[in-house]
Amino acid sequence: FCASHGLEYLVGRVWIGFLLILIVLAMVAFEGSFLVRFVSRFTQEIFAFLISLIFIYETFFKLVKIFQAHPLHGCGNGTVGLPGLENRTLGHEASEVTGQPNTALLSLVLMAGTF
């Protein structure tokens, strides 16, 4: 956010801190602690659900980025059996391998094991 709007990060954090100090002082001055009784177990469950959705979304988003950066590659050799001919191994020129295919596979296994 700060980079896209040309602001410095730490300066923004300081101003947000000042704003939060003002909000907390206003809550204390007007005895806003009575609002705590309106926070129920149901409200806490909603926030926990939303946080878990964010974590799940980020996991799949990062997994897609890993698969795009390090795609899996198929086997480059194949065996063809034609009648009347002997079996021959056909290969095609190997294209340049980009990334590390094991990185994507390991990330998938770790993600599946975690969930």
KASULRA-V405247 format. One record per run of one state. SS is the DSSP state (@ for helix, = for strand, . for the rest). FROM is the first residue (numbers start at 1). LEN is the number of residues. If there is no record, write none. Layout:
# KASULRA-V405247
ss & from & len
SS & FROM & LEN
SS & FROM & LEN
This chain:
# KASULRA-V405247
ss & from & len
. & 1 & 1
@ & 2 & 4
. & 6 & 3
@ & 9 & 21
. & 30 & 2
@ & 32 & 7
. & 39 & 2
@ & 41 & 29
. & 70 & 7
= & 77 & 4
. & 81 & 7
= & 88 & 4
. & 92 & 9
@ & 101 & 14
. & 115 & 1
